[in-house]
């Protein structure tokens, strides 16, 4: 009892000193500034990416055959720059970020999340989009956001759990929130896909970073919904039949896409083709660029870039998009990703899902097509990444349609279940494991 009475004031005093600690407030101010930096960087990245895609579209409109030349050259040039100057910037950026969380060697983690790699990631993704690559900026923004917050540790001392994990998870979640203007999706993505758990010690850090980064992005771009607002709803039994079909199709196609991507990432091509890819990666990237240009010609030049414009056209019905767009977009995204150039899967997968929803809507004429297009987006995205909560939350926030919550949940859960049958290993988790295996071949 004596210990309690003499000790309690001491504890109270220590607590007051902690709250008023200059070091603590310097750490808070630096962290908040870093979160603002993530939001502003994501905004600058978004504007640069949009400008790059606009330039490419202007070129294609004037000279439809020019991608046969500029796309292979762009892929080859980006491959050279990535391998020579920005090693670690290849691919989506999400697997690298997940791998960094798992790394026990601080030097390895520093290399993956260096500011040089972050700058290269943004620059090379924009160049890839300028050359017509079917990639997105959202995955790269995750790695960039994680790198920005992670490198704050050089300026002030953070607790160990934040240095090794918390800052990375918070930066990745903040990147998603700022890229899509979807704060809830940023939090859910960080928990479901990156952290795979909710840690009490880092929860406040994650939520604070997401909110501040999102507010910074909104300050520059305004409060907007990524794909605009749609009030489409389902009605009748045929509508729910469309939901089930979207879930099945999204799971089969998304799982098949992931399985092929993982097979290529893990084993490569067999025989002489595999030897050619390993020994001539730049030539292989150019070949992928040429194949993408041919796919572009076959699809009417609609598969280039992130696919944002095509998905928005499908949702609003402002322009006609070919019935085969979804399948062409899946193929174009696969070719772009295996080339090894930087670029993400988020936006292209959502766009391909919109195309799948369009196909399903054609079978259910009594159902609002926009409703099934929204369902298709969530279902295919969930089939690819096997993160159902992230999928339905991100699509719900991006379209501003909360009335579709139940069908979105049903479609994403069904798509994930089907996808896991086709591809038992979750895409980003498996790619992260492959990245770690390549980074430390002696331990495999």
C-alpha positions as CSV (number, residue, x, y, z in Angstrom):
1,X,0.0,0.0,0.0
2,X,2.9,2.3,0.8
3,X,4.4,1.6,-2.6
4,X,1.1,2.5,-4.3
5,X,0.8,5.9,-2.6
6,X,4.5,6.8,-3.0
7,X,4.7,5.4,-6.5
8,X,1.5,6.8,-8.1
9,X,2.6,10.5,-8.0
10,X,5.9,9.5,-9.5
11,X,4.1,7.7,-12.3
12,X,1.9,10.8,-12.8
13,X,4.9,13.0,-12.9
14,X,6.7,10.8,-15.5
15,X,3.5,10.8,-17.6
16,X,3.3,14.6,-17.5
17,X,7.0,15.0,-18.4
18,X,6.4,12.5,-21.3
19,X,3.5,14.5,-22.7
20,X,5.5,17.8,-22.5
21,X,8.7,16.2,-23.8
22,X,10.4,18.3,-26.5
23,X,11.6,15.2,-28.2
24,X,8.1,13.7,-28.3
25,X,6.6,16.8,-29.9
26,X,9.4,17.1,-32.4
27,X,8.7,13.5,-33.4
28,X,5.0,14.2,-33.7
29,X,5.6,17.3,-35.8
30,X,8.0,15.6,-38.1
31,X,5.7,12.6,-38.5
32,X,2.7,14.9,-39.4
33,X,4.9,16.8,-41.8
34,X,5.9,13.5,-43.4
35,X,2.2,12.5,-43.8
36,X,1.5,15.8,-45.5
37,X,4.5,15.1,-47.8
38,X,3.0,11.7,-48.7
39,X,-0.3,13.4,-49.7
40,X,1.4,16.1,-51.7
41,X,3.8,13.7,-53.4
42,X,0.9,11.4,-54.3
43,X,-1.0,14.3,-55.8
44,X,2.1,15.4,-57.8
45,X,2.5,11.8,-59.0
46,X,-1.2,11.6,-60.0
47,X,-1.0,14.9,-62.0
48,X,2.2,13.8,-63.7
49,X,0.8,10.4,-64.6
50,X,-2.3,11.9,-66.0
51,X,-0.2,14.3,-68.2
52,X,1.9,11.4,-69.4
53,X,-1.2,9.4,-70.5
54,X,-2.6,12.5,-72.1
55,X,0.5,12.9,-74.2
56,X,0.4,9.3,-75.3
57,X,-3.3,9.5,-76.3
58,X,-2.6,12.6,-78.4
59,X,0.1,10.8,-80.3
60,X,-2.0,7.7,-80.8
61,X,-5.0,9.8,-82.0
62,X,-2.8,11.4,-84.6
63,X,-0.7,8.4,-85.5
64,X,-2.5,5.1,-84.6
65,X,0.5,2.9,-85.8
66,X,3.2,4.8,-83.9
67,X,2.9,2.6,-80.7
68,X,4.6,-0.2,-82.8
69,X,7.7,2.0,-82.5
70,X,7.6,4.1,-79.4
71,X,6.1,1.4,-77.0
72,X,9.0,-1.1,-77.5
73,X,11.6,1.7,-77.3
74,X,10.0,3.0,-74.1
75,X,9.9,-0.4,-72.5
76,X,13.5,-1.1,-73.4
77,X,14.7,2.4,-72.1
78,X,12.8,2.0,-68.8
79,X,14.2,-1.5,-68.3
80,X,17.8,-0.2,-68.8
81,X,17.2,2.7,-66.4
82,X,15.6,0.5,-63.8
83,X,18.3,-2.2,-63.8
84,X,21.2,0.3,-63.9
85,X,20.1,3.2,-61.7
86,X,16.9,2.2,-59.8
87,X,17.2,-1.4,-58.8
88,X,14.2,-2.2,-56.6
89,X,11.9,0.1,-58.5
90,X,10.6,-2.6,-60.8
91,X,7.1,-3.9,-60.6
92,X,4.1,-2.8,-58.5
93,X,5.8,-1.5,-55.4
94,X,3.4,-3.3,-53.0
95,X,5.4,-6.6,-52.9
96,X,8.6,-4.7,-52.2
97,X,6.9,-2.8,-49.4
98,X,5.6,-6.1,-47.9
99,X,9.0,-7.6,-48.3
100,X,10.6,-4.6,-46.5
101,X,8.3,-5.3,-43.5
102,X,9.5,-8.9,-43.3
103,X,13.2,-8.0,-43.7
104,X,15.4,-8.4,-40.6
105,X,18.4,-6.8,-42.2
106,X,18.2,-3.0,-41.9
107,X,20.5,-2.5,-44.9
108,X,18.3,-4.6,-47.1
109,X,15.2,-2.6,-45.9
110,X,17.0,0.7,-46.5
111,X,17.8,-0.3,-50.1
112,X,14.2,-1.2,-50.9
113,X,12.8,2.0,-49.3
114,X,15.5,4.5,-50.3
115,X,14.4,7.9,-51.5
116,X,16.4,7.3,-54.7
117,X,14.2,4.3,-55.4
118,X,11.1,6.3,-54.6
119,X,12.0,9.1,-57.0
120,X,12.9,6.5,-59.7
121,X,9.6,4.7,-59.1
122,X,7.6,7.8,-59.9
123,X,9.7,9.0,-62.8
124,X,9.9,5.6,-64.5
125,X,6.2,4.9,-64.0
126,X,5.4,8.2,-65.7
127,X,7.7,7.4,-68.6
128,X,6.1,3.9,-68.9
129,X,2.7,5.5,-69.1
130,X,4.0,8.0,-71.7
131,X,4.9,4.9,-73.7
132,X,1.5,3.3,-73.4
133,X,2.2,0.7,-70.7
134,X,-0.9,-0.8,-69.1
135,X,0.1,0.1,-65.5
136,X,-1.2,2.2,-62.7
137,X,0.4,4.6,-60.2
138,X,-1.4,3.5,-57.1
139,X,0.9,0.5,-56.3
140,X,4.0,2.6,-56.8
141,X,2.5,5.3,-54.5
142,X,2.4,2.7,-51.7
143,X,6.1,2.1,-52.0
144,X,6.8,5.9,-52.3
145,X,4.6,6.6,-49.2
146,X,6.3,3.9,-47.2
147,X,9.8,5.2,-48.2
148,X,8.9,8.8,-47.3
149,X,7.8,7.9,-43.8
150,X,10.4,5.3,-43.2
151,X,13.2,7.7,-44.0
152,X,12.0,10.1,-41.2
153,X,14.0,7.9,-38.8
154,X,17.2,9.6,-40.0
155,X,15.9,12.9,-38.6
156,X,14.6,11.8,-35.2
157,X,14.6,8.7,-33.2
158,X,11.4,6.6,-33.4
159,X,10.6,3.5,-31.2
160,X,11.8,0.3,-32.7
161,X,8.4,-1.1,-33.6
162,X,7.7,2.1,-35.7
163,X,11.1,2.0,-37.4
164,X,10.9,-1.6,-38.4
165,X,7.2,-1.9,-39.2
166,X,4.8,0.9,-38.2
167,X,6.2,3.7,-40.4
168,X,6.2,1.4,-43.4
169,X,2.6,0.2,-42.9
170,X,1.4,3.8,-42.2
171,X,3.2,5.2,-45.3
172,X,1.7,2.5,-47.5
173,X,-1.8,3.0,-46.2
174,X,-1.4,6.8,-46.6
175,X,-0.3,6.3,-50.2
176,X,-3.5,4.4,-51.1
177,X,-5.6,6.9,-49.3
178,X,-4.0,9.9,-51.1
179,X,-3.9,8.2,-54.5
180,X,-7.6,7.3,-54.6
181,X,-9.0,9.8,-52.0
182,X,-10.3,6.8,-50.1
183,X,-9.1,7.1,-46.4
184,X,-11.1,4.1,-45.2
185,X,-9.7,2.0,-48.0
186,X,-6.2,3.1,-47.1
187,X,-6.6,1.9,-43.5
188,X,-8.3,-1.4,-44.6
189,X,-5.6,-2.0,-47.2
190,X,-2.8,-1.5,-44.8
191,X,-4.4,-3.9,-42.3
192,X,-5.6,-6.6,-44.7
193,X,-2.9,-6.7,-47.3
194,X,0.3,-5.2,-45.8
195,X,0.2,-5.8,-42.0
196,X,-2.2,-8.9,-42.1
197,X,-3.1,-7.9,-38.6
198,X,-4.1,-4.9,-36.5
199,X,-1.4,-3.9,-34.0
200,X,-2.5,-1.7,-31.1
201,X,0.9,0.0,-31.0
202,X,0.8,1.1,-34.6
203,X,-2.9,1.7,-35.1
204,X,-2.8,5.4,-34.1
205,X,0.2,5.9,-36.4
206,X,-1.5,4.3,-39.3
207,X,-4.8,6.2,-38.9
208,X,-3.1,9.5,-38.3
209,X,-0.9,9.2,-41.4
210,X,-3.9,8.2,-43.6
211,X,-6.0,11.1,-42.4
212,X,-3.3,13.7,-42.8
213,X,-2.1,12.5,-46.2
214,X,-5.7,12.3,-47.4
215,X,-6.4,15.9,-46.3
216,X,-3.2,17.1,-48.0
217,X,-4.3,15.5,-51.3
218,X,-7.8,16.9,-50.9
219,X,-6.4,20.4,-50.3
220,X,-4.7,20.4,-53.7
221,X,-7.2,18.4,-55.8
222,X,-10.4,19.0,-53.9
223,X,-12.8,16.4,-52.4
224,X,-13.6,14.1,-55.3
225,X,-14.7,10.5,-56.1
226,X,-12.1,8.7,-58.2
227,X,-14.6,7.4,-60.8
228,X,-17.3,10.0,-60.1
229,X,-20.6,9.4,-58.3
230,X,-23.0,6.6,-59.5
231,X,-26.4,6.0,-57.9
232,X,-26.9,2.6,-59.7
233,X,-28.6,0.0,-57.7
234,X,-29.8,-3.6,-58.2
235,X,-33.4,-4.7,-58.5
236,X,-35.0,-8.1,-59.0
237,X,-33.6,-11.6,-58.9
238,X,-31.8,-11.1,-62.2
239,X,-29.7,-8.4,-60.6
240,X,-28.5,-10.8,-57.9
241,X,-27.9,-13.4,-60.6
242,X,-25.5,-10.8,-62.2
243,X,-23.8,-10.4,-58.9
244,X,-23.1,-14.1,-58.6
245,X,-21.9,-14.3,-62.2
246,X,-19.6,-11.3,-61.7
247,X,-18.2,-13.0,-58.5
248,X,-17.5,-16.2,-60.4
249,X,-16.0,-14.5,-63.5
250,X,-13.9,-12.2,-61.4
251,X,-12.6,-15.0,-59.3
252,X,-11.8,-17.2,-62.2
253,X,-10.2,-14.5,-64.4
254,X,-8.5,-12.8,-61.5
255,X,-7.2,-16.0,-60.0
256,X,-6.0,-17.1,-63.4
257,X,-4.2,-13.8,-64.0
258,X,-2.5,-14.1,-60.6
259,X,-1.5,-17.7,-61.2
260,X,0.1,-17.0,-64.5
261,X,1.9,-13.9,-63.1
262,X,3.2,-15.9,-60.2
263,X,4.3,-18.8,-62.4
264,X,6.2,-16.4,-64.6
265,X,7.7,-14.6,-61.6
266,X,8.7,-17.9,-59.9
267,X,9.8,-20.1,-62.7
268,X,10.0,-17.9,-65.8
269,X,9.5,-19.3,-69.3
270,X,10.8,-22.9,-70.0
271,X,13.6,-23.8,-72.3
272,X,15.3,-21.4,-74.6
273,X,12.6,-18.7,-74.1
274,X,13.4,-18.7,-70.4
275,X,17.2,-18.4,-71.1
276,X,16.5,-15.5,-73.4
277,X,14.5,-13.7,-70.7
278,X,17.2,-14.1,-68.1
279,X,20.1,-13.2,-70.3
280,X,18.5,-10.4,-72.4
281,X,16.0,-8.6,-70.1
282,X,16.1,-5.4,-72.0
283,X,15.3,-7.1,-75.3
284,X,12.6,-9.0,-73.6
285,X,11.1,-5.8,-72.3
286,X,11.2,-4.4,-75.9
287,X,9.4,-7.5,-77.1
288,X,6.7,-7.1,-74.5
289,X,6.3,-3.5,-75.6
290,X,5.9,-4.6,-79.2
291,X,3.3,-7.2,-78.1
292,X,1.4,-4.6,-76.2
293,X,1.3,-2.4,-79.3
294,X,-0.2,-5.2,-81.3
295,X,-2.8,-5.8,-78.5
296,X,-3.5,-2.1,-78.7
297,X,-4.1,-2.2,-82.4
298,X,-6.3,-5.2,-82.1
299,X,-8.4,-3.6,-79.3
300,X,-8.8,-0.3,-81.1
301,X,-6.1,1.5,-79.0
302,X,-8.1,1.2,-75.8
303,X,-5.9,-0.8,-73.5
304,X,-3.0,1.7,-73.0
305,X,-2.4,3.4,-69.7
306,X,-4.2,2.9,-66.4
307,X,-7.6,2.4,-68.0
308,X,-9.2,5.1,-65.9
309,X,-10.9,6.8,-68.8
310,X,-12.4,3.6,-70.2
311,X,-13.7,2.6,-66.8
312,X,-15.3,6.0,-66.3
313,X,-16.9,5.8,-69.8
314,X,-18.4,2.4,-68.9
315,X,-19.8,3.7,-65.6
316,X,-21.3,6.9,-67.1
317,X,-22.2,5.5,-70.5
318,X,-20.7,8.6,-72.2
319,X,-18.7,6.6,-74.8
320,X,-19.0,3.2,-76.3
321,X,-16.3,0.7,-75.2
322,X,-15.9,-2.6,-77.1
323,X,-17.4,-5.7,-75.5
324,X,-14.0,-7.4,-75.4
325,X,-12.3,-4.6,-73.6
326,X,-12.0,-6.4,-70.2
327,X,-10.2,-9.4,-71.7
328,X,-7.9,-7.2,-73.8
329,X,-7.1,-5.1,-70.7
330,X,-6.2,-8.2,-68.7
331,X,-3.8,-9.4,-71.5
332,X,-2.3,-5.9,-71.9
333,X,-1.7,-5.7,-68.1
334,X,-0.1,-9.1,-68.0
335,X,2.3,-8.2,-70.8
336,X,3.2,-4.9,-69.2
337,X,3.8,-6.5,-65.8
338,X,6.1,-9.3,-66.9
339,X,8.3,-6.9,-68.8
340,X,9.8,-5.8,-65.5
341,X,9.1,-2.1,-65.8
342,X,7.7,-0.1,-62.8
343,X,4.0,0.1,-62.6
344,X,1.0,-1.1,-60.5
345,X,-2.0,-3.3,-60.9
346,X,-4.7,-1.4,-59.0
347,X,-6.2,0.9,-61.7
348,X,-5.7,-1.6,-64.6
349,X,-7.4,-4.3,-62.6
350,X,-10.3,-2.1,-61.7
351,X,-10.7,-1.1,-65.3
352,X,-10.5,-4.7,-66.6
353,X,-13.2,-5.5,-64.0
354,X,-15.4,-2.8,-65.4
355,X,-15.1,-4.5,-68.8
356,X,-16.0,-7.8,-67.2
357,X,-19.0,-6.2,-65.6
358,X,-20.1,-4.9,-69.0
359,X,-20.0,-8.4,-70.4
360,X,-22.1,-9.7,-67.6
361,X,-24.6,-6.8,-67.9
362,X,-25.2,-7.8,-71.5
363,X,-26.6,-11.1,-70.2
364,X,-29.0,-9.4,-67.8
365,X,-30.9,-6.8,-69.8
366,X,-33.3,-5.9,-67.1
367,X,-30.6,-4.9,-64.6
368,X,-28.9,-1.5,-64.5
369,X,-25.6,-2.0,-66.4
370,X,-23.8,0.5,-64.3
371,X,-24.6,-1.5,-61.2
372,X,-23.0,-4.7,-62.6
373,X,-20.0,-2.7,-63.9
374,X,-19.3,-1.5,-60.4
375,X,-19.7,-5.1,-59.1
376,X,-17.4,-6.4,-61.9
377,X,-14.7,-3.9,-60.8
378,X,-14.8,-5.1,-57.2
379,X,-15.0,-8.8,-58.1
380,X,-12.1,-8.9,-60.5
381,X,-9.9,-6.7,-58.3
382,X,-10.7,-9.0,-55.4
383,X,-9.9,-12.1,-57.6
384,X,-6.5,-10.6,-58.4
385,X,-5.4,-9.5,-55.0
386,X,-7.6,-11.8,-52.8
387,X,-8.3,-8.9,-50.4
388,X,-12.2,-8.8,-50.3
389,X,-12.6,-6.1,-47.7
390,X,-10.2,-3.8,-49.4
391,X,-11.9,-4.5,-52.8
392,X,-15.4,-3.6,-51.8
393,X,-14.4,-0.7,-49.6
394,X,-12.2,0.9,-52.3
395,X,-14.8,0.6,-55.0
396,X,-17.6,1.8,-52.7
397,X,-15.5,4.9,-51.8
398,X,-14.4,5.5,-55.4
399,X,-17.9,5.6,-56.7
400,X,-19.6,7.2,-53.8
401,X,-22.3,4.5,-53.9
402,X,-23.0,3.1,-50.4
403,X,-26.3,1.5,-51.5
404,X,-24.2,-1.2,-53.2
405,X,-22.5,-2.4,-50.0
406,X,-24.2,-5.8,-49.7
407,X,-23.8,-6.9,-53.3
408,X,-20.2,-5.6,-53.3
409,X,-19.5,-7.7,-50.2
410,X,-21.1,-10.8,-51.7
411,X,-19.3,-10.5,-55.0
412,X,-15.9,-9.9,-53.5
413,X,-16.2,-12.7,-51.0
414,X,-17.3,-15.1,-53.8
415,X,-14.5,-13.9,-56.1
416,X,-11.9,-14.4,-53.4
417,X,-13.1,-17.9,-52.6
418,X,-13.0,-18.9,-56.3
419,X,-9.7,-17.2,-56.8
420,X,-8.1,-19.1,-54.0
421,X,-9.1,-22.4,-55.7
422,X,-7.4,-21.3,-58.9
423,X,-4.4,-19.6,-57.3
424,X,-3.9,-20.7,-53.7
425,X,-1.1,-18.1,-53.0
426,X,-2.2,-14.5,-52.6
427,X,-0.6,-12.4,-55.3
428,X,1.2,-9.7,-53.4
429,X,2.3,-12.0,-50.5
430,X,3.7,-14.5,-53.0
431,X,5.5,-11.8,-55.1
432,X,7.0,-10.4,-51.8
433,X,8.3,-13.9,-51.0
434,X,9.8,-14.2,-54.5
435,X,11.4,-10.8,-54.1
436,X,13.0,-11.8,-50.8
437,X,14.2,-15.0,-52.4
438,X,15.9,-13.1,-55.2
439,X,17.4,-10.6,-52.8
440,X,18.9,-13.3,-50.6
441,X,19.6,-16.2,-52.9
442,X,22.0,-17.8,-50.5
443,X,19.3,-18.5,-48.0
444,X,16.9,-20.2,-50.4
